[in-house]
Amino acid sequence: MKRVIIGIHGLGNKPAADVLHRWWRRSLYEGFRAIGHPRRRLPFETVYWADILHRIPYDPAIRDRGDARYLEEPYRPSPGGPVPSSRPVRKKILDLVEKQIMRLDPDEGSSLLWKQLNDLVLRRFFVELEAYYTNSLEIAPGAALAYRDIVRTRLANKLREHSSKEILLIAHSMGSIIAYDVLSSAPPGVQVHTLITIGSPLGMPLIMHNIRLEQKLAPGGKLAAPAPVTHNWYNLADLADKVALNYQLADDFVPNPGGVGVTDIEVFNDYAIDGDPNPHKAYGYLRTPELARLCFNFISAGESPAAIRRNDALFKAWEWGSRLFSPS
């Protein structure tokens, strides 16, 4: 069976769809190259939804910081450098923070305080998230669908388009919320072989609370991995990523009826612009060796070791030739 990798981006305005697609692909190529398996002709597509709220995309050609189209964090290749091997102190801090945050869960009786915190976070920081959960934003006069329904339909349609293939879905940030919701609604004809969430806020109490409300679960009810995920759910998080503050989802989401649960993987997101790191950026997650190995194992399934070595040699020769004959 043919295989395809599909990506869905996160919050905020983005560059145009074709530019974002190209930058995500380049980031994946970086990861493949780093693990010794350079690849081209990657079966990869993206689901773009930034245009629903942001009619004018960011333009990487704009140099005026005062221009609304100015893009502060474009794709940049990996800066290189050492990768931290372990961060035990930060883990202990994050585990303590998680315990404190979970005490504010409205299912545990803090409904008034939680409602205030929930409204503050949604309204002050995440315009898209508020629009998504209220589902009341009128995108255009006479629109047939509300905001959340439009976003979900785009992903569901892309998954149906490739329903004859095995799918690996990479969902970044709020994209992981959308992916979880779409898959949990079990739309007909939709299955995903492997789900990879990166920089995901799914473990935050306000997100889990809203999911419980939509799924009509009892207070404190355990959320589950979506049933249409047939083989794997990997959750990748950098410990410095504030959006993925609850970096472990395995203790928040039980396995689905097929036995597929969450496998949490700690990674190092090396994205930086002008020396300023952003451990939440998608490009940094996409080129991590951990994600590259997951994707490579997925697309090379069924290939013999000899075929893999042959393809590696061909792609390395292609890259060498491209550098040799490219204009300086």
Wavefront OBJ file of the C-alpha trace (Angstrom):
o trace
v 0.000 0.000 0.000
v 1.215 3.506 -0.816
v 2.160 5.802 2.061
v 1.933 9.560 2.556
v 2.991 12.055 5.219
v 0.540 14.889 5.933
v 1.302 17.930 8.068
v -1.016 20.449 9.723
v 0.347 23.705 11.156
v -0.468 25.575 14.354
v -1.709 28.956 15.562
v -1.244 32.352 13.997
v -0.674 33.847 10.594
v 1.733 32.057 8.254
v 3.482 32.638 4.957
v 1.534 31.586 1.868
v 0.520 27.934 1.663
v 3.102 27.008 -0.971
v 5.912 28.678 0.981
v 4.969 26.996 4.254
v 4.714 23.630 2.501
v 8.163 24.088 0.992
v 9.701 25.066 4.361
v 8.134 22.110 6.172
v 9.517 19.806 3.458
v 12.981 21.356 3.756
v 12.898 20.831 7.515
v 11.999 17.164 7.028
v 14.849 16.814 4.519
v 17.238 18.232 7.102
v 16.169 15.571 9.558
v 16.560 12.740 7.046
v 20.007 14.008 6.106
v 21.040 14.197 9.767
v 20.263 10.501 10.334
v 22.093 9.420 7.169
v 19.059 8.843 4.968
v 18.749 11.840 2.619
v 15.548 11.770 0.630
v 13.858 13.567 -2.228
v 10.427 13.062 -3.778
v 9.042 12.704 -0.271
v 5.299 11.850 -0.370
v 4.296 14.875 1.677
v 1.283 17.205 1.761
v 0.096 19.935 4.101
v -3.250 21.138 5.423
v -3.268 24.944 5.452
v -5.831 26.862 7.508
v -4.158 30.162 8.491
v -6.017 31.960 5.693
v -9.390 31.460 7.378
v -8.665 34.218 9.911
v -5.657 35.899 8.267
v -6.511 36.959 4.742
v -3.063 38.437 4.000
v -0.205 35.983 4.645
v 3.238 36.873 5.900
v 5.682 37.672 3.100
v 9.344 36.642 3.600
v 10.351 39.281 1.025
v 9.157 42.151 3.258
v 11.981 43.823 5.170
v 10.001 46.563 6.906
v 9.255 45.412 10.446
v 6.370 47.849 10.594
v 4.608 46.113 7.712
v 1.830 43.736 8.800
v 3.176 41.217 6.290
v 6.624 41.127 7.916
v 7.647 37.596 8.940
v 9.672 37.495 12.142
v 10.518 33.800 12.151
v 11.113 32.402 8.657
v 12.597 28.995 7.988
v 16.305 28.840 8.725
v 18.538 25.756 8.452
v 19.736 24.168 11.663
v 22.390 26.265 13.407
v 24.139 23.080 14.517
v 25.895 22.811 17.839
v 25.676 20.390 20.757
v 22.424 18.718 21.732
v 21.664 18.528 25.462
v 21.633 14.865 26.455
v 19.466 15.208 29.555
v 17.696 17.918 31.527
v 16.714 16.281 34.830
v 16.355 19.542 36.775
v 13.977 21.004 34.201
v 11.971 17.770 34.195
v 11.483 17.992 37.953
v 10.371 21.616 37.650
v 7.926 20.817 34.851
v 6.518 17.849 36.761
v 5.915 20.101 39.774
v 4.313 22.790 37.610
v 2.036 20.180 36.020
v 0.787 19.040 39.435
v -0.032 22.608 40.411
v -1.778 23.386 37.129
v -3.858 20.212 37.286
v -5.270 21.368 40.619
v -7.056 24.135 38.731
v -9.020 21.609 36.666
v -12.733 22.532 36.884
v -13.555 18.850 37.126
v -11.910 18.949 40.551
v -14.143 21.725 41.875
v -12.301 24.918 40.900
v -14.835 25.923 38.270
v -15.042 29.657 39.008
v -11.266 30.147 39.177
v -10.826 27.964 36.137
v -13.406 29.839 34.095
v -11.575 33.097 34.793
v -8.212 31.597 33.862
v -9.684 29.914 30.812
v -11.192 33.174 29.527
v -7.960 35.070 30.199
v -5.816 32.598 28.272
v -8.225 32.256 25.375
v -8.950 35.953 24.891
v -5.560 37.462 25.603
v -3.237 35.009 23.905
v -5.056 32.740 21.471
v -7.553 34.424 19.190
v -7.816 31.326 17.011
v -8.291 29.063 20.004
v -11.164 31.191 21.304
v -12.765 31.253 17.871
v -12.281 27.511 17.578
v -13.938 26.609 20.858
v -16.775 29.118 20.672
v -17.397 28.190 17.022
v -19.376 31.391 16.728
v -17.061 33.563 14.661
v -18.673 34.529 11.386
v -15.970 34.076 8.763
v -18.014 35.627 5.970
v -21.600 36.846 5.702
v -23.828 33.917 4.910
v -21.049 31.344 5.399
v -22.406 27.801 5.552
v -19.897 26.695 8.180
v -18.485 28.291 11.327
v -14.762 28.614 11.956
v -14.159 25.341 13.793
v -16.186 23.401 11.250
v -14.215 24.874 8.340
v -10.878 24.007 9.957
v -11.928 20.446 10.752
v -13.421 19.923 7.307
v -10.138 20.846 5.627
v -8.238 18.187 7.553
v -10.983 15.572 7.219
v -11.141 16.132 3.452
v -7.364 15.765 3.106
v -7.437 12.519 5.059
v -10.307 11.195 2.933
v -8.411 12.188 -0.220
v -5.657 9.756 0.808
v -7.891 7.104 2.364
v -6.486 4.447 0.015
v -2.999 5.033 1.490
v -1.400 4.568 4.872
v -1.091 8.006 6.461
v 1.399 9.489 8.895
v -0.067 12.724 10.263
v 2.231 15.347 11.821
v 0.300 17.925 13.847
v 1.999 20.987 15.341
v 0.700 23.041 18.276
v -2.996 23.873 17.780
v -2.883 21.591 14.765
v -2.641 18.733 17.260
v -5.942 19.851 18.828
v -7.590 19.917 15.416
v -6.142 16.505 14.523
v -7.278 14.987 17.814
v -10.790 16.391 17.429
v -11.186 15.283 13.819
v -9.935 11.779 14.525
v -12.014 11.494 17.700
v -15.170 12.267 15.744
v -14.358 9.185 13.632
v -15.401 10.603 10.237
v -16.320 7.793 7.809
v -13.456 6.501 5.711
v -10.707 8.141 7.781
v -7.844 6.186 9.319
v -4.349 7.251 10.310
v -1.535 4.723 10.613
v 0.637 6.988 12.779
v -0.091 10.275 14.537
v 2.838 12.484 15.573
v 2.048 15.503 17.743
v 4.798 18.117 18.120
v 4.771 21.050 20.537
v 1.274 20.002 21.574
v -0.889 21.747 24.194
v -3.231 18.741 24.427
v -2.079 18.067 27.985
v -3.134 21.490 29.276
v -6.189 21.362 31.566
v -8.152 23.995 29.636
v -7.748 21.965 26.441
v -8.657 18.666 28.099
v -11.644 20.304 29.765
v -12.980 21.575 26.449
v -12.464 18.152 24.872
v -14.404 16.504 27.716
v -17.249 18.961 27.219
v -17.443 18.234 23.508
v -17.244 14.475 24.011
v -19.821 14.722 26.830
v -17.561 12.874 29.253
v -18.178 12.804 32.984
v -16.078 15.219 35.054
v -12.597 13.783 35.437
v -13.259 11.207 32.743
v -10.157 9.908 31.021
v -9.577 10.977 27.454
v -8.482 8.330 24.963
v -6.326 8.098 21.887
v -8.562 8.471 18.818
v -9.896 5.174 17.503
v -8.900 5.813 13.836
v -5.203 5.831 14.845
v -4.341 2.240 13.993
v -0.651 1.790 14.872
v 1.125 4.607 16.745
v 0.738 7.950 18.485
v 4.047 9.649 19.227
v 4.166 12.911 21.163
v 7.381 14.926 20.730
v 8.137 17.783 23.103
v 11.079 20.029 23.908
v 11.262 20.643 27.648
v 11.745 24.372 27.007
v 8.582 24.607 24.891
v 6.064 26.565 26.973
v 3.129 25.500 24.803
v 3.946 21.851 25.521
v 4.298 22.566 29.237
v 2.729 19.206 30.036
v 5.269 17.344 27.943
v 3.942 13.878 28.783
v 0.553 12.885 27.374
v 0.701 9.168 28.121
v -0.675 9.732 31.630
v -3.536 11.886 30.323
v -4.798 9.809 27.371
v -5.593 6.103 27.701
v -5.117 3.702 24.760
v -7.877 3.458 22.167
v -9.901 0.234 21.647
v -7.160 -1.027 19.323
v -4.552 -0.693 22.076
v -2.817 2.346 20.590
v -1.691 4.781 23.268
v 0.723 7.698 23.499
v 4.480 7.260 23.383
v 6.154 10.417 24.727
v 9.540 11.388 23.299
v 11.714 14.206 24.594
v 13.524 16.099 21.814
v 15.709 19.166 21.396
v 14.239 21.856 19.129
v 17.193 23.839 17.759
v 15.282 26.554 15.907
v 16.789 30.007 16.366
v 16.583 33.297 14.508
v 19.424 35.789 14.922
v 20.626 33.775 17.887
v 17.245 33.909 19.622
v 15.883 30.366 20.201
v 12.243 29.384 19.859
v 11.823 25.786 21.088
v 8.194 25.742 19.928
v 8.879 26.402 16.245
v 7.689 23.704 13.846
v 10.827 23.779 11.683
v 12.990 22.798 14.646
v 10.692 19.925 15.589
v 10.454 18.655 12.023
v 14.217 18.215 11.664
v 14.830 16.459 14.977
v 16.484 13.051 14.501
v 13.700 11.452 16.528
v 10.998 12.633 14.137
v 13.187 11.856 11.125
v 13.609 8.241 12.235
v 9.878 7.830 12.774
v 9.130 9.227 9.324
v 11.920 7.270 7.642
v 10.790 3.982 9.177
v 7.270 4.758 7.989
v 8.105 5.561 4.358
v 10.731 2.813 4.002
v 8.575 0.029 5.484
v 8.881 -3.085 3.356
v 12.124 -2.011 1.678
v 15.073 -4.367 1.942
v 18.303 -3.176 3.606
v 19.981 -3.371 0.200
v 17.342 -1.128 -1.365
v 17.693 1.384 1.477
v 21.486 1.471 1.043
v 21.092 1.912 -2.709
v 18.636 4.773 -2.314
v 20.822 6.454 0.312
v 23.795 6.301 -2.065
v 21.755 7.720 -4.949
v 20.393 10.618 -2.921
v 23.809 11.406 -1.424
v 25.290 11.468 -4.937
v 22.445 13.713 -6.090
v 23.073 16.154 -3.236
v 26.831 16.121 -3.857
v 26.258 16.873 -7.539
v 23.830 19.665 -6.730
v 26.394 21.372 -4.496
v 29.188 20.854 -7.013
v 27.342 22.397 -9.949
v 25.274 25.005 -8.169
v 26.231 28.634 -8.919
v 28.391 30.162 -6.190
l 1 2 3 4 5 6 7 8 9 10 11 12 13 14 15 16 17 18 19 20 21 22 23 24 25 26 27 28 29 30 31 32 33 34 35 36 37 38 39 40 41 42 43 44 45 46 47 48 49 50 51 52 53 54 55 56 57 58 59 60 61 62 63 64 65 66 67 68 69 70 71 72 73 74 75 76 77 78 79 80 81 82 83 84 85 86 87 88 89 90 91 92 93 94 95 96 97 98 99 100 101 102 103 104 105 106 107 108 109 110 111 112 113 114 115 116 117 118 119 120 121 122 123 124 125 126 127 128 129 130 131 132 133 134 135 136 137 138 139 140 141 142 143 144 145 146 147 148 149 150 151 152 153 154 155 156 157 158 159 160 161 162 163 164 165 166 167 168 169 170 171 172 173 174 175 176 177 178 179 180 181 182 183 184 185 186 187 188 189 190 191 192 193 194 195 196 197 198 199 200 201 202 203 204 205 206 207 208 209 210 211 212 213 214 215 216 217 218 219 220 221 222 223 224 225 226 227 228 229 230 231 232 233 234 235 236 237 238 239 240 241 242 243 244 245 246 247 248 249 250 251 252 253 254 255 256 257 258 259 260 261 262 263 264 265 266 267 268 269 270 271 272 273 274 275 276 277 278 279 280 281 282 283 284 285 286 287 288 289 290 291 292 293 294 295 296 297 298 299 300 301 302 303 304 305 306 307 308 309 310 311 312 313 314 315 316 317 318 319 320 321 322 323 324 325 326 327 328
